[in-house]
Amino acid sequence: MEIKCEDGGKNLIVFITGDIDHHSAQEIKRKVDKSFERSNAKNIIISFKNVSFMDSSGIGMLMGRYKTINYRGGGKLVAAEMTAGISRIFDMSGLSKIISRAATVEEAVRSL
């Protein structure tokens, strides 16, 4: 699994490659929180383009980042480039009610 965080000014852009399960969710949480804390970003954009699987640990990780953003000052968490499988998980879990979606990272940046 690979996690790449890019500081995009008011947006922290996160690229994840690999499955999101119990072990990787903890690593994603640590890396994203550390990068977000160091940045001046208000929002987090996560690219799911290279994620083929996510279990309930991934849902929990996303909820935690959503809460972190709200605590820090009311930014937004945007899920970009979701595969059909990840999109289904968002819909079934209710994440789609609180986390915005974008077809591409560029679209997510423009929307914020």
C-alpha positions as CSV (number, residue, x, y, z in Angstrom):
1,M,0.0,0.0,0.0
2,E,1.2,3.5,-0.8
3,I,0.0,6.9,0.6
4,K,1.0,10.1,-1.0
5,C,0.0,13.4,0.5
6,E,0.4,16.7,-1.4
7,D,0.0,20.1,0.1
8,G,-2.2,22.0,-2.3
9,G,-2.5,25.3,-0.4
10,K,-6.0,25.2,1.2
11,N,-6.3,21.5,0.2
12,L,-4.4,18.4,1.3
13,I,-4.6,16.0,-1.6
14,V,-4.2,12.3,-0.7
15,F,-3.5,9.5,-3.2
16,I,-4.0,6.0,-1.9
17,T,-2.8,2.9,-3.8
18,G,-3.9,-0.5,-2.6
19,D,-6.6,-2.0,-0.3
20,I,-7.9,-0.2,2.7
21,D,-8.3,-2.6,5.6
22,H,-7.6,-2.7,9.3
23,H,-3.8,-2.4,9.0
24,S,-3.7,0.1,6.1
25,A,-6.4,2.3,7.6
26,Q,-4.3,2.9,10.7
27,E,-1.3,3.9,8.5
28,I,-3.5,6.2,6.3
29,K,-4.9,7.8,9.5
30,R,-1.4,8.5,10.9
31,K,0.0,9.9,7.6
32,V,-3.0,12.0,6.7
33,D,-3.3,13.5,10.2
34,K,0.4,14.3,10.4
35,S,0.3,15.9,6.9
36,F,-2.9,17.8,7.7
37,E,-1.5,19.1,11.0
38,R,1.7,20.4,9.3
39,S,-0.2,22.1,6.5
40,N,-2.4,25.2,6.4
41,A,-5.0,23.2,4.5
42,K,-8.6,23.5,5.4
43,N,-9.9,20.6,3.2
44,I,-8.8,17.1,2.4
45,I,-9.3,15.5,-1.0
46,I,-8.8,11.7,-1.2
47,S,-8.3,10.0,-4.5
48,F,-9.7,6.4,-4.6
49,K,-8.6,5.8,-8.2
50,N,-6.2,3.0,-7.2
51,V,-8.2,1.5,-4.4
52,S,-10.0,-1.7,-5.2
53,F,-11.2,-2.7,-1.7
54,M,-12.2,-1.0,1.5
55,D,-13.7,-2.6,4.6
56,S,-15.3,-1.0,7.7
57,S,-11.9,0.1,8.9
58,G,-11.7,2.4,5.9
59,I,-15.2,3.8,6.8
60,G,-14.0,4.5,10.3
61,M,-10.8,6.1,9.0
62,L,-12.9,8.5,6.8
63,M,-15.3,9.3,9.6
64,G,-12.3,10.3,11.8
65,R,-10.8,12.6,9.1
66,Y,-14.3,14.1,8.6
67,K,-14.4,14.9,12.3
68,T,-10.9,16.2,12.3
69,I,-11.7,18.7,9.5
70,N,-14.8,19.9,11.3
71,Y,-13.0,20.3,14.5
72,R,-10.2,22.3,12.8
73,G,-12.6,24.9,11.3
74,G,-15.3,23.5,9.1
75,G,-13.5,22.4,6.0
76,K,-14.6,19.7,3.7
77,L,-13.6,16.1,2.9
78,V,-14.0,15.1,-0.7
79,A,-13.7,11.7,-2.2
80,A,-12.5,11.7,-5.8
81,E,-12.0,9.2,-8.5
82,M,-14.0,6.4,-6.8
83,T,-14.3,3.0,-8.4
84,A,-17.8,1.5,-8.6
85,G,-17.1,-0.8,-5.7
86,I,-15.9,2.0,-3.4
87,S,-18.9,4.1,-4.5
88,R,-21.2,1.3,-3.4
89,I,-19.6,1.2,0.0
90,F,-20.1,5.0,0.3
91,D,-23.8,4.6,-0.5
92,M,-24.4,1.6,1.7
93,S,-22.6,3.1,4.7
94,G,-24.2,6.5,4.5
95,L,-20.8,8.2,3.9
96,S,-22.3,9.8,0.7
97,K,-24.6,11.9,2.9
98,I,-21.7,13.7,4.6
99,I,-18.7,13.4,2.3
100,S,-18.8,15.1,-1.1
101,R,-17.8,13.3,-4.3
102,A,-15.9,14.4,-7.4
103,A,-15.1,12.6,-10.6
104,T,-11.5,13.8,-10.6
105,V,-9.1,15.5,-8.2
106,E,-9.1,18.6,-10.4
107,E,-12.9,18.8,-10.1
108,A,-12.6,18.5,-6.3
109,V,-10.1,21.3,-6.2
110,R,-12.4,23.5,-8.3
111,S,-15.4,22.8,-6.1
112,L,-13.6,23.9,-3.0
